[in-house]
């Protein structure tokens, strides 16, 4: 268990260090982050148990899984903050997305 925790903390540290220029930082007591950690660990252990991914190095696979999870979490949080600061842009984006979908459906028919 210590090894798993160490790998998670190393992935967190490396992501923060690699992206320190944008202020990337993770608080492990954040409930949403804890939930995402739990889900990622479940998926990791299920993948190992089923051997569906043909994992050869379990530690490297866990490290990569955690780095991806931290990166995804950061992007989601920053997107949510941006939308809160610019609510009018979300409406415009929704309109443009809907218009693009309609345009594609019309051209594909």
C-alpha positions in Angstrom: 0.0 0.0 0.0 2.9 2.4 0.8 4.3 1.8 -2.7 0.9 2.7 -4.3 0.6 5.8 -2.2 4.1 6.8 -3.0 3.5 6.4 -6.8 0.3 8.6 -6.5 2.2 11.3 -4.6 5.1 11.1 -7.1 2.7 11.6 -10.0 1.1 14.6 -8.2 4.5 16.1 -7.5 5.8 15.6 -11.0 2.7 17.2 -12.5 2.9 20.2 -10.2 6.6 20.6 -10.9 6.2 20.2 -14.7 3.4 22.8 -14.8 4.6 25.2 -12.0 4.6 28.0 -14.6 0.8 27.9 -14.7 0.4 27.4 -10.9 -0.8 23.8 -11.0 -1.3 22.6 -7.5 -3.5 19.8 -6.0 -5.0 19.7 -2.5 -5.5 16.0 -1.6 -8.3 16.9 0.8 -10.6 18.1 -2.0 -13.6 15.8 -2.1 -13.9 15.8 -5.8 -10.2 14.9 -6.2 -10.5 12.1 -3.7 -13.5 10.8 -5.6 -11.5 10.8 -8.9 -8.6 9.1 -7.2 -10.9 6.4 -6.0 -12.4 5.9 -9.4 -9.0 5.8 -11.1 -7.7 3.3 -8.6 -10.7 1.1 -9.1 -10.2 1.2 -12.9 -6.4 0.5 -12.4 -7.0 -2.5 -10.2 -9.8 -3.8 -12.6 -7.5 -3.5 -15.6 -4.7 -5.4 -13.8 -7.1 -8.1 -12.5 -8.6 -8.7 -16.0 -5.2 -8.2 -17.7 -7.2 -6.5 -20.6 -4.4 -4.0 -21.1 -1.6 -6.5 -21.0 0.2 -4.4 -18.4 3.9 -5.4 -18.1 5.0 -2.8 -15.5 2.3 -2.2 -12.9 4.0 0.7 -11.2 4.5 2.6 -14.5 0.9 1.9 -15.5 -0.3 3.3 -12.1 2.0 6.3 -12.4 0.7 7.1 -15.9 -2.9 6.6 -14.8 -2.5 9.0 -11.9 -0.7 11.6 -14.1 -3.6 11.5 -16.5 -6.1 11.7 -13.7 -4.4 14.8 -12.2 -4.2 16.4 -15.6 -7.8 15.8 -16.4 -8.9 17.0 -13.0 -6.9 20.3 -13.4 -8.4 20.9 -16.9 -11.9 20.4 -15.6 -11.4 22.7 -12.6 -9.9 25.4 -14.7 -12.7 25.1 -17.3 -15.3 25.4 -14.5 -13.5 28.5 -13.1 -13.4 30.1 -16.6 -17.1 29.4 -17.2 -17.9 31.0 -13.8 -15.9 34.1 -14.7 -17.4 34.3 -18.2 -20.9 33.0 -18.1 -21.9 34.8 -21.4 -19.2 32.8 -23.3 -20.8 29.5 -22.3 -24.1 30.6 -23.8 -22.3 31.7 -27.0 -20.4 28.4 -27.1 -23.6 26.4 -26.7 -25.2 28.3 -29.5 -22.2 27.8 -31.8 -22.1 24.1 -31.0 -25.8 23.7 -31.7 -25.5 25.6 -35.0 -22.5 23.5 -36.0 -24.4 20.3 -35.3 -27.3 21.5 -37.3 -25.0 22.5 -40.2 -23.3 19.1 -40.2 -26.6 17.2 -40.1 -27.9 19.3 -43.0 -24.8 18.7 -45.1 -24.8 14.9 -44.3 -28.4 14.4 -45.3 
